[in-house]
Amino acid sequence: MYKVKVPNTCSCFLKSGLPETSEFATQEEAKAEASSMLERMNTKFCHKHEFTLEEKFGDFTIFMRARR
């Protein structure tokens, strides 16, 4: 199983209804979902934060940081 995780959440994320953790049968499915979530978060959220994607051991983590 491959995971997509969002360890730090903001109010926009909580309101979005996106899951904090998801599991997928293939790495390709996980990467596609992580990329889709990242795009949505960086374009549709309030822009107070910037979101980045990191892959480690086939799992994908979306990290949040304040925009500069």
PETA-V153440 format. One line per field, one symbol per residue. burial: I if it has 16 or more other C-alpha atoms within 10 Angstrom, else O. Layout:
BEGIN
burial->???
END
This chain:
BEGIN
burial->OIIIIIOOOOOIIOOOOOOOOIOOOOIOOIIOIIIOIIOOIOOOIOOOIIIOIOOOOIIIIIIIOOOO
END
